[in-house]
Amino acid sequence: MNKILLIIQREYITRVRKRAFIIMTLTVPALFALMFAVIALVANQKDETKHVVYVIDNSGAFERRFRNSQFIKYVYPHKSVSDAKKDLKSDDDLVLNIPANTKDTVELSSKKKTTLSLADNIQGQMNDIATGAGMVKAGIDTASLHKIKSNVIIKSTEITSTGEQGTNIGATYALSFAGAILIYMSLFIYGAQVMRGVIEEKTNRIIEVIVSSVKPFQLMMGKIIGVGLVGLTQFVLWISLSAGISYIIGGNTSPANTALHSFLHNLGSNAGYELFCFLFYWITGFLFYSALFAAVGSAVDSETETQQFMFPITLPLLFTYILSVSYLFTVPDSPLSVWLSIIPLSAPVAMMMRIPYNPPLWQLGISMALMIVGFIFTTYIAARIYRVGILMYGKKASYKELAKWFFYKE
Amino acid sequence: MLSIRNIVKQYAGHTALNDVSLEVKSGQIFGLLGPNGAGKTSLIRIITQITGPDSGEIFFNGEKLNQSHIERMGYLPEERGLYKKMEIGEQMIYLARLKGLSRDEATKRLKVWFAKLGMETWWKMKIEELSKGMQQKAQFVATVLHEPDLIILDEPFSGFDPVNAEIIKNEILDLNKKGATILFSTHQMESVEELCDAIVLINKSKKILEGPLKDIKGAYRNDVYLVEYEGKQLSLNGAAPFEVIEEIAGEDNLHTIKVKLKGGSTSNDILQYLIPKTRVNMLKEVIPSMNEIFIEKVSKIA
């Protein structure tokens, strides 16, 4: 047992010390921070140039009805359109040409390209004015209508056994989707690291020295656990660094931070549940797949030979990943979705996608139990192939060969 | 010390070891010989518990071989290898700790070894920065750092220049003097003659020869002598107690011949026959070298 700890320690420390690990750990939060900074910047950046809009109103319905805002001033020069265009003083000024029949196209011209928010402002005002006028014409009291009108914001609630819970569907979806993608990617990234580690030891020939000191199983488990801890460390660092950076950049009032805040707030009590599921499926999924990756690594002499074995291992996961958005999210309770989330090969991704839809507890229970049984099973198989494979050189391994190795005696 | 009894190991399609038994006595330097593919590595892997035998038993100091013996063995495989990206000091300590040494003890001993072999400046270097010979030296240290009772060396001198090979040879002898038993597999027969107390020869998965080196060589004495004499070349007739097998060198005055005794006669008979006729410079028994014994034994079976 003590020796497994030593192996875990070595696998962990050599990887964490690597430049690639440090760079990865720093760049991801940096990108995250950059993203937040851009969002904050965009959200903060308002159009602060002052515009003068020369309204040429051929219909007469809009005369003096536009409301001036801080940056937009409406004037009514009573000129012809072409004169007004000629007389434009600044590049930021515009001419609004309203035809006699408002059903015709309204034309907004300026020397510079009009910003969207400006066009929005004008269009909104014109619609309001036109509706107001229409209502008045139809005998509706617009003032009382205004009083009745209220801002409706939908708050979705779920009926659960513990009563109604306020949830924000978007936030839970986003989190579980992000979790599923993260699991999918890291199973490959860290699984491949386990595989490369095994191949490295084999091609370095240090393997024979090590297995004369420890059992192959100890070496394999030490490597898997060590790499797994590297993965967890990376996640923890990413999350805490990202949170830290966005907090520092954003301060308390920035829109980005309030967005993050409301995101976390909206997750509410679900956050713990989701986090637990994420960690559970990440860990068991990692143990499940990296055992297989370790077996593949032991069977080959170089990374280029791994293809024939990698494909069938990665296929179920890839299949689930492709289905995730288009299928699992849309019909989370269909038989296929249920099966995918129960079979250990696809469960880590599939069940994460179903989590926001609160799958029945018994399904979650079966899925989790099978994950545990599954990784013990793959570890058992992998260990039997591994112990033979690591000492085999120059033999092109086929599936038949692997099966033979499996049945070798100690 | 090590008693190997009726070991059988089969891989799919072929038998690597067929009923092999041998005894290694405590304090011996024991040579494990055999042509390529004879089953030496398979046997070593069974002793080091990397694999297990299909049948047969091994006893280590009278106890049935088990996990606890791993820490009392040191194994230098034929195919050397270390972690390329790891610093050498750290790596040596890691390997020693896998053999049950504490970090402090490993560090202490390693410093002694490094000083002894002139490796002090290597501590912080990565393996990939070292030459092949330097890596070999480091790996030798890693093999013996935990002061094992049984040291298993597979081709320990390959990859060393003559100077370093001599250094390593002396270290091996030194370790042996301090009480370590050494099991030593090689194709270099000169080093076998120089170092080994006893040998076993394995061919085609079977043991074909075993015993103390002296006895084996004694058994292979075939009454062949080398004679050098001065003077005119002798013409020999049937009365001589020997037959000339080979005329090796014949200068004007100096002649060397290889002779084989006829049944019942001794080396003294050679002298008695020759002395009246010529002046004998040298008479020496030709004992077959391990190399010759090896080739003879192996090719007889093949």
Chai-1 contact restraints between the chains, C-beta under 6 A:
chainA,res_idxA,chainB,res_idxB,connection_type,confidence,min_distance_angstrom,max_distance_angstrom,comment,restraint_id
A,K3,B,L98,contact,1.0,0.0,6.0,A-B,restraint_1
A,L6,B,R97,contact,1.0,0.0,6.0,A-B,restraint_2
A,R10,B,Y94,contact,1.0,0.0,6.0,A-B,restraint_3
A,N204,B,G81,contact,1.0,0.0,6.0,A-B,restraint_4
A,R205,B,E79,contact,1.0,0.0,6.0,A-B,restraint_5
A,R205,B,G81,contact,1.0,0.0,6.0,A-B,restraint_6
A,I206,B,G81,contact,1.0,0.0,6.0,A-B,restraint_7
A,I206,B,L82,contact,1.0,0.0,6.0,A-B,restraint_8
A,I206,B,Y83,contact,1.0,0.0,6.0,A-B,restraint_9
A,E208,B,P77,contact,1.0,0.0,6.0,A-B,restraint_10
A,V211,B,I50,contact,1.0,0.0,6.0,A-B,restraint_11
A,S212,B,T48,contact,1.0,0.0,6.0,A-B,restraint_12
A,S212,B,I50,contact,1.0,0.0,6.0,A-B,restraint_13
A,S212,B,Y75,contact,1.0,0.0,6.0,A-B,restraint_14
A,S213,B,L98,contact,1.0,0.0,6.0,A-B,restraint_15
A,S213,B,K99,contact,1.0,0.0,6.0,A-B,restraint_16
A,V214,B,L98,contact,1.0,0.0,6.0,A-B,restraint_17
A,K404,B,A12,contact,1.0,0.0,6.0,A-B,restraint_18
A,E410,B,G52,contact,1.0,0.0,6.0,A-B,restraint_19
